Amino acid sequence: MQADEEEKEEPRLRDTPEDISFEAAANTIAFHPNRDILAAGDVDGDVYVYSYSCLEGGNQELWSSGHHMKSCREVSFSHDGHKLFTVSKDKSVHILNVEEGRLVTRFSKAHSSALNSLLVIDEHLFATGDDNGMLKVWDLRKGTAIMEMRHHEEYISSMTIDENKKLLLTTSGEGTMGVFNIKRRRFELVSEPQNGDLTSIALMKRGKKVACGSSEGTIYLFNWNGFGATSDRFAVKAESIDCMVPVTENILCTGSIDGVIRAVNILPNRVIGRVGQHLGEPIEQLAKSHTGQLLASCGHDQKVKFWDISALSSVVVDDYRKRKKSGQLKALSSKAFGGGEDFFADLREETEASKEEEEASDSDDSD
């Protein structure tokens, strides 16, 4: 009898964790590399660490830190998950212990300008980029920067590195991508400028392609080792692309000023559909969970939202078939607008449409 009562009180299991609300807009979020933990940094400079769960009422604040004097611009976990790196507009870098949020290391005047981006490279090295185009690579063993280079005129918006940890790529507000060899500690080149700010960067196709998002709503593609000029470009029909995260080797998710999260296939270049949205509020950052099942987004609505992206791993975009243009984005999760019942109806429609594939000609596939 008692077991029955306990069963009734079991919290409901949801598809995704509930939204997390903050007192100020979150600029940045990061998932822990192997635990169900998420970190967020907000415009007031506060950093929060939560455990998340799909059980109703399952999200729990573990700790918060108010060490930054100004806006926290980026947070990132170390690869082993023991440390949390944070950078701020106050020009400082903080390294916190993940277990209890204790400040372990502080570089108080890390740059002479406000910090904007951060990349943890390995257990010893990390990189920081500032509002003035300065890139620094730091070595925790030496407790100082081992490489300082300024080859961008404007802010460094994002960074990534190849799996050999040799070439560090940066995107900048002047519309260029920078290439830096951190093994040899030298500058390689800056790409031709593109239209608008380059806001985000992702390695796709097993590192053979570099995708850069722009404030104009275009994704620019570069071949690996063809960094000087773009190999392809793709207008996403979004007002802007402010952040991107790779989900598979071919698919990335983009966040835009219009509040919509889109799933985009790279080569063939297609917008697959809508993963979710922050209602009319710009999206600041996206992150993918360690299991690859969840996407998190933070926006100006002072919320972190979670989206189920497990279906994207099985999506294959055919080169020669063009989806019928309905003018509306297909819902890719039950929480995306137009989601729910018609998500599955769309899948049925896709299956039926695939029977007509042979009739679709290559010629109508120009976008």
C-alpha positions, -999 to +999 in steps of 0.1 A: +000+000+000+028+024+010+046+015-023+015+025-042+015+059-025+051+064-032+045+055-069+018+082-072+043+108-059+069+100-085+078+132-104+068+132-140+095+124-166+098+150-193+115+149-227+138+177-217+148+194-184+127+224-174+138+259-182+162+276-158+154+312-151+179+338-140+177+373-126+198+387-155+203+376-191+228+347-195+255+354-221+271+320-220+264+284-212+285+252-211+278+215-204+300+194-182+320+169-202+307+138-184+280+147-158+245+162-160+258+197-150+255+230-168+273+263-161+260+298-171+275+333-169+253+364-169+255+401-178+260+410-141+291+389-139+276+361-119+283+324-127+259+296-118+263+259-119+232+236-120+226+199-121+198+192-146+174+163-150+144+154-171+124+147-139+100+175-131+115+198-105+148+180-110+171+210-118+191+221-089+215+250-083+248+236-070+266+269-064+270+304-078+300+328-079+300+366-080+338+372-085+335+391-118+329+428-115+313+430-150+295+408-175+307+372-178+312+367-215+322+330-217+323+299-195+340+265-203+348+233-184+382+217-184+383+185-204+384+164-172+354+184-158+372+194-125+376+231-134+354+258-148+371+287-167+353+320-170+362+353-188+347+387-183+343+422-196+363+432-165+394+418-183+399+389-159+401+351-163+389+330-133+393+293-128+369+277-103+368+243-087+336+227-101+328+207-069+322+237-046+328+268-068+360+279-050+382+303-070+414+285-077+433+308-101+427+344-111+444+364-139+430+398-129+444+419-158+446+392-184+442+416-213+442+453-217+407+452-232+375+435-222+376+397-228+351+382-252+360+346-260+377+316-244+389+282-256+402+254-234+428+236-255+441+208-232+449+202-195+475+229-195+467+254-223+438+277-229+432+307-252+415+340-247+404+367-272+394+403-264+373+432-278+404+447-295+414+417-315+442+404-292+446+366-289+466+351-260+474+315-253+481+307-217+501+278-200+489+270-165+522+253-157+540+287-163+511+307-149+513+332-178+506+338-215+530+320-238+517+336-270+503+371-276+492+382-311+470+409-325+460+403-362+423+414-359+412+450-358+379+441-341+367+418-313+374+381-314+340+364-313+348+327-312+376+302-315+381+265-323+411+242-328+418+211-349+420+177-331+458+177-333+458+209-312+480+226-337+460+252-356+438+276-336+411+294-357+395+327-346+365+347-360+363+384-357+340+414-359+358+427-390+345+397-409+378+377-410+389+343-398+424+341-383+447+311-383+474+306-356+498+278-353+501+273-315+526+244-318+551+268-334+536+299-317+532+318-349+506+336-370+497+319-403+471+341-420+439+360-420+411+353-445+396+377-469+369+398-451+333+386-455+301+407-452+292+416-416+308+403-384+319+367-383+303+356-350+309+319-347+329+289-360+326+251-362+346+223-377+325+200-398+329+170-421+356+154-398+376+186-398+377+190-436+354+220-436+353+251-414+319+268-411+316+305-399+284+322-390+279+359-398+258+387-385+242+389-419+227+355-416+251+337-440+273+306-433+307+309-450+325+276-456+363+272-459+382+241-469+407+230-443+441+244-455+422+267-479+418+294-453+424+324-474+391+324-493+357+308-489+348+276-508+311+281-504+285+303-488+249+297-477+223+323-467+202+308-440+173+333-444+178+344-408+184+379-398+217+369-382+237+339-370+250+348-336+261+314-324+265+279-338+272+244-324+280+213-344+256+184-337+269+158-362+296+158-388+271+173-413+245+192-391+249+222-369+225+243-350+224+281-352+210+307-329+197+341-342+186+375-332+151+364-342+151+339-313+149+309-336+172+278-333+177+263-367+192+229-377+213+233-408+229+207-430+263+215-445+269+203-481+243+199-493+235+233-477+199+231-463+180+245-434+164+213-421+140+230-397+134+246-363+147+230-331+132+256-308+129+292-300+132+320-274+101+340-282+113+370-301+144+373-279+180+371-294+199+339-286+234+344-271+248+309-271+241+272-278+257+241-262+254+204-268+253+180-238+279+153-232+254+126-243+246+145-275+208+142-268+202+177-255+209+212-269+208+241-244+202+277-254+204+310-235+188+342-246+178+377-236+146+363-220+168+354-190+162+317-195+182+287-203+161+263-224+167+226-233+158+209-266+158+173-276+181+169-306+184+131-305+164+128-339+190+149-357+217+121-355+196+100-380+187+128-404+202+124-439+198+152-464+197+140-500+217+159-525+192+158-553+159+162-536+145+196-528+120+200-500+088+216-510+090+253-500+061+259-476+077+291-463+076+277-428+103+259-409+097+223-402+095+216-364+123+192-353+112+188-317+079+187-299+087+220-282+095+238-314+066+259-328+046+238-351+058+208-331+039+180-314+016+161-337+027+176-369+063+167-362+054+131-368+031+140-397+061+158-413+082+126-409+054+106-426+053+132-453+091+129-458+087+091-461+060+095-487+080+122-505+110+099-507+090+076-529+089+105-554+126+111-552+135+095-585+113+120-602+131+150-587+157+163-611+191+178-602+182+210-621+157+223-596+182+220-568+199+254-571+195+276-541 
